[in-house]
């Protein structure tokens, strides 16, 4: 019986190999036919290469994707017909990034005006690049920072108003007060040179003078497959029968591994093949993430923190010999720039979300400057190695002083009621700026003590924007695909929409929890954490405030300090209301912290008390 079973297995393995060989040969033949029938072509020597998903209009329809037909002009120029923009000259095609650079052909005295007044998005194409805003000012001015502002634009200006371009993520405080926004939806193609060294005037010159535009293309069942092919160094083709895109094989030779009588040999080969497949897929996945990050950096429209090589990062950190801390993202090291400025270098060893954390950090704090937001001085991106370089905060994080007060006299002395008020007010002003001070609202989604850093004078600075989300300033509701933040600081509505919609009020909740922890010296983030009265910290503080009792602290405090503690408690309890509608905005929070105690109203009892 055993012998018969082995013979059966051998026969089936042999039959499967033969069948697989036939299918592979047929597929390979079909693949080769596509590239024979649809070879790459050019309109002129040195012009853009035309291949799938594009095709020339003289090629069979099956050689290209729908809506991606090109033609050659009499002047041997490559021409794209854009449904809304009309005939455009193709300057370049980057298959790896699914992008095409074009210039409208029809003459216009003001090409930028045509770009602004035309709906550039179609079923296949959408504009992409540096996001800029067009503003009109009643007086002409010379930009104080020409890296961030371009203009005036002569064809859009006259004696009564002057037009300028400014980066969309940039705060409007770089402009005079008489400037108004004309259009937000303008995209400048990434410059072929190193954009980090270029001013906005240089980046915008092609669009202002010629209407140069970059489009990303997207076709279902084709774009994603083809982009992965290109990242792997292979061209893309299309099966007419299955209506699916595929990658061209590196070689047309097909090798068949014959089945043997040894099942063990087959298993060993299977393991080797599986391991090779895993390494190949992982390599492609890592390369795709690297490509995504590089595409972002090439189109990044911020105030240009310096980009460093990884060897320069090693030199800055003296080969990573002074480690400041460790987190889920990786490690933080102390370092010094060449001019002697001390820095903290965060090395993203375990970056998640396909580079999202790195992109979020550079796209948010790389664009803003505020006294209560940590400053990003530089970054590094080399393959999978990424690092962020921040200004150094010598007093570490707020977490160190909150949870060490019971055992550390030094921490007790430094975190006095007056300093708590200063820290709370600084944090509130920083969040207020993120919510209201930029062209786009920045929602942090991870406000907690460990993300509040303290400088030489104990001024707080908000850090770690890996979970941040950008949205329009007037957008009241935010869509999240998954919960963001740290347990205990996450607003209830992020867990369940039954509590309300996710918005900027979610950061307000986190701020309130941080203030309660700072006051009590204990974690209010865990309902299992009790004090001597065996109650949840927010409820305990609420009962103290309502009944007029004093909050017990480690040391004796004056009446003025008691008033400060009561003010902090009232503000924090307003912030942690479970219904987002009942929470104040951060602007209101700043006002409450700077107003007198007598002007504050008692908040409703926090809903969380029902768990006590």
C-alpha positions in Angstrom: 0.0 0.0 0.0 2.8 2.4 0.8 4.5 1.6 -2.5 1.3 2.3 -4.4 0.9 5.6 -2.6 4.4 6.8 -3.5 3.9 5.8 -7.1 0.6 7.7 -7.2 2.3 10.8 -5.7 5.1 10.6 -8.2 2.7 10.3 -11.1 0.6 13.2 -9.9 3.7 15.4 -9.4 5.0 14.5 -12.9 1.5 15.3 -14.4 1.3 18.6 -12.5 4.8 19.6 -13.7 3.8 18.8 -17.3 0.6 20.7 -17.0 2.4 23.7 -15.4 5.0 23.6 -18.1 2.2 23.8 -20.8 0.5 26.7 -19.1 3.8 28.5 -18.5 4.8 28.1 -22.1 1.4 29.3 -23.4 1.6 32.3 -21.1 5.1 33.1 -22.0 4.2 32.8 -25.7 1.2 35.2 -25.1 3.5 37.6 -23.2 6.1 37.6 -26.0 3.4 38.2 -28.6 2.2 41.4 -26.8 5.7 42.9 -26.9 6.3 41.8 -30.5 2.9 43.4 -31.6 3.3 46.5 -29.4 7.0 47.5 -29.3 8.2 50.7 -27.7 8.3 53.6 -30.1 9.4 57.3 -30.3 8.2 60.3 -32.2 11.8 61.6 -32.4 15.3 60.7 -31.3 15.6 61.8 -27.7 11.8 62.1 -27.3 9.8 60.3 -24.6 9.5 56.5 -25.0 6.0 55.4 -25.8 4.9 52.0 -24.5 2.2 50.5 -22.5 0.0 51.8 -20.9 0.5 54.5 -23.6 0.2 53.8 -27.3 0.6 55.7 -30.5 -2.7 56.3 -32.4 -1.3 54.2 -35.3 -0.9 51.2 -33.0 -3.7 48.6 -32.3 -6.1 49.7 -29.4 -5.0 46.6 -27.4 -1.5 48.1 -27.2 -2.6 50.8 -24.8 -5.0 51.5 -21.9 -8.2 53.4 -22.5 -7.7 57.2 -22.7 -3.9 57.0 -23.0 -3.4 57.5 -26.8 -0.6 59.7 -28.0 0.3 61.0 -31.5 3.3 62.3 -33.4 3.0 65.8 -34.8 4.5 66.9 -38.1 7.3 68.5 -36.1 8.0 65.0 -34.6 6.7 66.1 -31.2 4.9 63.7 -28.9 1.3 65.0 -28.4 -1.3 64.2 -25.8 -4.9 65.2 -26.2 -6.3 66.2 -22.8 -10.1 66.3 -22.8 -10.2 69.7 -21.0 -6.8 71.3 -21.6 -6.7 70.3 -25.3 -3.5 69.4 -27.3 -0.4 69.2 -25.1 3.2 68.6 -25.9 4.6 65.7 -23.9 8.0 66.7 -22.3 8.6 63.6 -20.3 7.0 60.3 -19.2 8.0 58.7 -15.9 6.6 55.2 -16.0 8.0 54.3 -12.6 5.9 57.1 -10.9 3.0 56.8 -13.3 3.4 60.5 -14.3 3.6 62.6 -17.5 4.8 66.1 -17.9 3.0 68.3 -20.6 2.8 71.9 -21.9 -0.5 73.1 -23.5 0.1 73.9 -27.2 -2.5 76.6 -27.8 -0.8 80.0 -27.4 -1.9 82.1 -24.4 -0.7 85.4 -23.1 -1.0 84.0 -19.6 -0.5 80.2 -19.5 -1.0 80.1 -15.7 -4.5 81.7 -16.1 -5.4 78.8 -18.4 -4.1 76.2 -15.9 -6.1 77.9 -13.1 -9.4 78.2 -15.1 -9.3 74.6 -16.4 -10.5 71.5 -14.6 -7.4 69.4 -15.0 -8.7 66.2 -13.5 -10.2 63.5 -15.8 -11.1 59.8 -15.5 -7.5 59.0 -16.3 -5.4 62.0 -15.3 -5.1 64.2 -12.2 -2.6 67.0 -11.6 0.2 66.4 -9.1 3.2 68.1 -7.7 3.9 71.0 -5.3 0.6 72.4 -4.0 0.5 76.2 -4.2 -2.1 78.9 -3.6 -2.6 82.0 -5.8 -3.2 85.2 -3.7 -3.9 88.7 -4.8 -2.5 91.7 -2.8 -3.5 95.4 -3.2 0.1 96.5 -2.9 3.3 95.1 -4.5 5.9 93.8 -2.1 9.2 92.0 -2.1 8.8 88.6 -0.4 10.9 88.3 2.8 11.4 84.7 2.1 11.7 84.0 -1.7 11.9 80.2 -0.9 8.2 80.3 0.0 6.6 83.0 -2.2 6.8 83.6 -6.0 5.8 86.8 -7.8 4.5 89.2 -8.6 3.1 87.3 -11.7 3.0 90.0 -14.4 0.3 88.5 -16.6 -2.1 88.3 -13.6 -1.3 91.6 -12.0 -2.1 95.3 -12.8 -1.8 98.6 -11.0 -4.6 97.8 -8.5 -3.7 94.2 -7.5 -0.6 92.0 -7.6 -0.6 88.2 -7.8 1.7 85.8 -6.0 2.1 82.1 -5.5 2.7 80.7 -2.0 3.1 77.1 -0.8 -0.4 75.8 0.3 0.9 74.4 3.6 2.7 77.6 4.5 1.2 80.0 7.1 -0.3 83.1 5.6 1.8 85.3 8.0 4.5 85.4 5.3 2.2 87.7 3.3 0.9 91.2 3.9 -2.5 91.6 5.6 -4.1 92.9 2.4 -3.6 89.7 0.5 -6.6 87.4 -0.3 -6.8 83.9 -1.6 -7.8 83.5 -5.3 -7.3 79.8 -5.9 -6.0 76.9 -3.8 -5.9 74.1 -6.5 -2.7 74.8 -8.3 0.0 72.2 -8.8 3.6 72.9 -9.9 5.6 70.0 -11.4 8.7 68.9 -9.5 11.8 70.5 -10.9 14.3 68.3 -12.6 17.1 69.9 -10.5 17.5 69.3 -6.8 14.4 71.1 -5.5 15.8 71.5 -2.0 18.2 74.1 -3.4 15.5 76.0 -5.4 13.3 78.9 -4.6 9.6 78.9 -5.4 10.2 81.3 -8.3 12.5 78.8 -9.9 10.2 75.9 -9.4 7.2 77.8 -10.7 8.9 79.3 -13.8 7.8 76.5 -16.2 4.2 76.7 -15.1 4.0 80.6 -15.2 5.8 80.9 -18.5 4.5 77.9 -20.4 1.7 76.3 -18.3 3.9 73.2 -17.6 1.8 70.6 -15.8 2.4 67.1 -14.3 -0.3 64.5 -14.4 -0.5 61.2 -12.5 -2.5 58.6 -14.4 -4.7 55.9 -13.0 -6.6 53.1 -14.8 -8.3 50.2 -12.9 -6.5 46.9 -13.0 -3.5 48.5 -14.9 -1.9 51.4 -13.1 -0.9 49.6 -9.8 0.3 46.5 -11.6 2.4 48.5 -14.2 3.9 50.7 -11.5 5.1 47.6 -9.6 6.5 46.2 -12.8 8.5 49.4 -13.5 9.8 49.6 -9.9 11.1 46.0 -10.4 12.8 47.1 -13.6 10.4 45.4 -16.0 8.0 46.8 -18.7 4.3 46.3 -18.5 2.0 44.4 -20.9 -1.7 43.5 -21.2 -3.6 40.3 -21.7 -6.6 41.0 -24.0 -8.3 37.7 -22.9 -8.1 38.2 -19.2 -8.2 42.0 -19.3 -5.3 42.1 -16.8 -1.9 43.8 -16.9 1.3 41.8 -16.4 5.1 42.3 -16.1 7.4 41.3 -18.8 9.7 38.5 -17.9 13.4 39.2 -17.6 14.1 36.3 -19.9 12.0 34.3 -22.4 13.7 31.0 -21.5 11.5 28.7 -19.4 13.1 26.0 -17.3 11.2 23.0 -16.1 12.1 21.1 -13.0 11.2 17.5 -13.6 9.5 15.5 -10.8 11.6 12.9 -9.1 10.8 9.9 -7.0 11.9 11.6 -3.9 9.2 13.6 -2.1 11.9 15.0 0.2 13.7 16.6 -2.7 10.5 18.2 -3.8 9.9 19.6 -0.3 13.4 21.0 -0.1 13.0 22.6 -3.5 9.6 24.0 -2.4 11.2 25.6 0.7 14.0 27.1 -1.4 11.5 28.5 -4.0 9.2 29.8 -1.2 12.2 31.5 0.5 13.3 33.0 -2.8 9.8 34.2 -3.5 9.5 35.8 0.0 12.9 37.6 -0.4 11.9 38.8 -3.9 8.5 40.1 -2.8 10.0 41.7 0.3 12.6 43.4 -1.8 10.0 44.7 -4.2 7.8 45.9 -1.3 10.8 47.7 0.3 11.6 49.3 -3.1 8.0 50.4 -3.5 8.0 52.1 -0.1 11.3 53.8 -1.0 9.8 54.9 -4.3 6.8 56.3 -2.5 8.9 58.2 0.0 11.2 59.6 -2.8 8.2 60.7 -4.8 6.9 62.6 -1.9 10.3 64.2 -1.3 10.6 65.2 -4.9 7.2 66.9 -4.8 7.5 68.2 -1.3 6.5 71.8 -1.0 7.7 72.8 2.4 10.2 75.3 3.8 13.0 72.8 3.0 14.7 71.4 6.0 18.2 70.1 5.0 18.5 66.7 3.6 21.4 64.6 4.9 23.1 61.4 3.7 23.1 58.5 6.1 26.9 58.8 6.4 26.4 62.4 7.5 23.8 61.2 10.1 26.4 58.8 11.5 28.9 61.7 11.7 26.4 63.9 13.4 25.6 61.2 16.1 29.3 60.1 16.4 28.2 56.7 15.1 25.2 56.6 17.4 27.1 56.5 20.6 24.8 58.6 22.8 21.3 57.0 22.9 18.6 59.2 24.5 15.7 56.8 24.3 13.9 53.9 22.5 10.4 53.7 21.2 8.2 51.7 18.9 9.5 53.8 16.0 13.1 53.1 16.7 15.8 55.0 18.6 16.7 58.7 19.4 20.4 59.7 19.6 22.1 62.9 20.8 24.2 64.6 18.1 25.8 67.9 17.0 25.6 69.6 13.6 28.8 70.9 12.0 28.1 74.4 13.4 27.9 72.9 16.9 24.1 73.1 17.3 23.0 70.2 19.5 20.3 68.0 17.9 18.2 64.9 18.6 18.2 62.3 15.8 15.3 59.9 15.5 16.2 56.8 13.5 13.1 55.1 12.1 14.1 51.5 12.6 10.5 50.1 12.7 8.6 52.6 10.5 5.1 51.4 9.8 2.4 52.3 7.2 4.6 52.2 4.1 6.6 55.3 5.1 3.5 57.2 6.3 5.1 58.2 9.6 8.2 59.7 7.9 6.1 61.5 5.3 3.7 62.8 8.0 6.6 64.2 10.1 8.3 66.0 7.1 5.0 67.2 5.7 3.8 68.8 8.9 6.5 70.1 11.2 8.8 70.7 8.2 6.3 73.3 7.0 5.7 75.3 10.2 7.6 77.3 12.8 6.0 78.0 16.2 7.4 78.5 19.7 5.5 75.5 21.0 6.2 73.0 18.2 9.5 71.2 18.0 11.5 72.3 14.9 12.6 69.8 12.3 16.1 70.8 11.2 16.8 68.0 8.7 16.0 64.5 7.5 17.6 61.5 5.8 16.1 59.0 3.3 18.4 56.4 1.7 16.5 53.3 0.7 14.9 51.8 3.9 17.2 54.0 6.1 15.3 57.1 7.3 16.1 59.6 10.1 14.6 62.9 11.4 16.8 65.6 12.9 15.2 67.9 15.5 16.3 70.7 17.8 17.6 69.2 21.0 15.4 69.5 24.1 17.7 69.2 27.2 14.9 68.7 29.7 13.5 65.6 28.0 9.7 65.1 28.0 6.9 66.1 30.3 6.4 62.4 31.1 9.7 62.3 33.1 8.5 65.0 35.5 4.9 63.8 35.9 5.5 60.3 36.9 8.7 60.8 38.9 7.4 63.4 41.3 6.5 61.0 44.1 10.1 59.7 44.3 12.2 62.5 42.9 12.6 65.7 44.8 14.1 67.5 41.8 10.9 66.8 39.8 8.7 68.0 42.6 10.5 71.3 42.7 10.4 71.9 39.0 6.7 71.0 38.4 5.2 73.7 40.6 1.6 74.9 40.0 2.9 78.1 38.2 5.0 76.0 35.9 2.1 73.6 35.3 0.0 76.6 34.1 2.9 77.8 31.9 3.3 74.3 30.4 -0.4 73.8 29.9 -0.8 77.2 28.2 2.2 76.6 26.0 0.8 73.2 24.9 -2.6 74.8 24.3 -1.1 77.5 22.1 0.9 75.0 20.1 -2.3 72.9 19.4 -4.2 76.1 18.6 -1.6 77.0 16.0 -1.8 73.5 14.5 -5.6 73.8 14.3 -6.0 77.4 13.2 -2.6 79.0 12.3 -1.8 77.2 9.0 -3.4 77.1 5.6 -4.4 73.5 6.3 -5.5 72.3 9.7 -3.1 69.8 11.3 -4.7 67.2 13.7 -2.0 65.6 15.8 -3.9 62.6 17.2 -1.2 61.6 19.6 -1.0 64.3 22.3 0.5 62.7 25.4 3.2 63.6 28.0 6.0 61.7 26.2 5.3 63.8 23.1 5.6 67.1 25.0 9.3 68.1 25.0 10.8 70.8 27.3 13.6 73.2 26.3 16.2 74.9 28.5 13.6 77.2 30.1 10.9 74.4 30.4 8.9 75.8 27.5 6.8 72.9 26.1 7.1 71.9 22.4 4.8 69.4 20.7 6.6 66.6 18.9 6.0 63.3 17.0 3.7 64.0 14.1 3.8 60.4 12.8 0.0 60.0 13.2 -1.0 63.6 12.2 -3.6 64.2 9.6 -4.0 67.3 7.3 -7.4 68.7 6.4 -9.0 72.0 5.3 -9.3 74.6 8.0 -13.1 74.7 7.6 -13.4 70.9 7.6 -15.4 69.9 10.7 -15.5 66.1 10.3 -12.4 63.9 9.6 -12.6 60.4 8.2 -10.2 57.8 9.8 -9.7 54.2 8.5 -8.4 53.1 11.9 -8.1 54.4 15.5 -5.1 56.7 16.0 -3.3 57.6 19.2 -2.3 56.0 22.5 -4.6 54.2 24.8 -6.0 56.5 27.5 -5.5 59.7 25.5 -7.7 58.7 22.6 -11.0 60.5 22.5 -14.2 58.3 22.8 -15.5 59.2 19.3 -12.3 57.7 17.7 -13.3 54.3 19.2 -17.0 54.6 18.4 -19.0 57.1 16.3 -21.8 56.8 18.8 -20.0 59.5 20.9 -19.8 61.9 17.9 -17.7 62.6 14.9 -13.9 62.7 14.8 -12.6 66.3 14.5 -10.0 68.7 15.9 -11.9 68.2 19.2 -10.2 64.8 19.5 -6.9 66.7 20.2 -8.7 68.8 22.8 -9.6 65.6 24.7 -6.0 64.3 24.7 -4.8 67.7 26.0 -7.3 67.5 28.9 -6.0 64.1 29.9 -2.4 65.3 29.9 -3.3 68.2 32.2 -5.1 65.9 34.6 -2.0 63.7 34.7 0.3 66.7 35.3 -1.9 67.8 38.2 -2.3 64.4 39.9 1.1 62.9 39.2 -0.7 59.7 38.3 -1.8 58.1 35.1 -5.4 59.0 34.2 -5.1 56.9 31.1 -5.8 53.6 32.8 -9.1 53.0 34.6 -7.3 50.4 36.7 -5.1 53.1 38.1 -6.7 54.2 41.4 -5.7 56.6 44.2 -6.2 56.0 47.9 -10.0 56.7 47.6 -10.2 53.9 45.0 -11.7 56.0 42.2 -10.8 56.9 38.7 -8.6 60.1 38.6 -10.9 62.3 36.5 -13.8 61.5 38.7 -11.8 62.0 41.8 -10.7 65.5 40.6 -14.2 66.4 39.6 -15.6 65.5 43.0 -12.9 67.6 44.7 -13.7 70.6 42.6 -17.5 70.4 42.9 -17.3 70.0 46.7 -14.7 72.8 47.1 -12.1 70.4 48.5 -8.4 71.0 48.0 -6.3 68.8 45.7 -3.8 67.0 47.9 -0.2 67.6 46.6 3.1 66.3 47.9 4.1 69.7 49.3 2.3 72.7 50.9 1.2 75.4 48.4 -0.1 78.9 48.7 -3.6 80.1 48.1 -2.6 81.5 44.7 -1.2 78.1 43.8 -4.4 76.5 44.9 -6.4 78.8 42.6 -4.1 77.8 39.7 -4.7 74.1 40.4 -8.4 74.6 40.5 -8.3 76.6 37.2 -6.3 73.8 35.6 -8.8 71.2 36.8 -11.8 73.1 35.5 -10.2 73.6 32.1 -9.1 69.9 31.9 -12.6 68.6 32.8 -14.1 70.7 30.1 -11.7 69.3 27.6 -12.4 65.6 28.5 -16.2 65.8 28.0 -17.2 62.7 26.2 -19.5 64.6 23.8 -17.1 66.5 21.5 -19.7 69.3 21.1 -19.3 70.1 24.8 -15.5 70.5 24.5 -14.1 74.0 23.9 -11.8 74.8 20.9 -8.1 75.3 21.7 -8.6 79.0 21.2 -11.2 79.0 23.9 -8.9 76.8 26.1 -6.1 79.4 25.8 -8.5 82.1 26.8 -9.7 80.1 29.8 -6.1 79.5 31.0 -5.3 83.1 30.8 -8.6 84.4 32.3 -9.3 84.7 36.0 -10.6 81.7 38.0 -13.8 83.5 38.7 -14.7 83.7 35.0 -14.7 79.9 34.6 -17.9 77.9 34.7 -18.1 74.4 36.2 -18.3 71.7 33.5 -20.8 68.8 33.5 -19.7 65.6 35.1 -17.5 63.6 32.7 -19.3 60.5 31.3 -16.4 58.3 32.2 -17.4 58.5 35.8 -20.1 55.8 35.2 -17.2 53.3 35.0 -16.0 54.3 38.5 
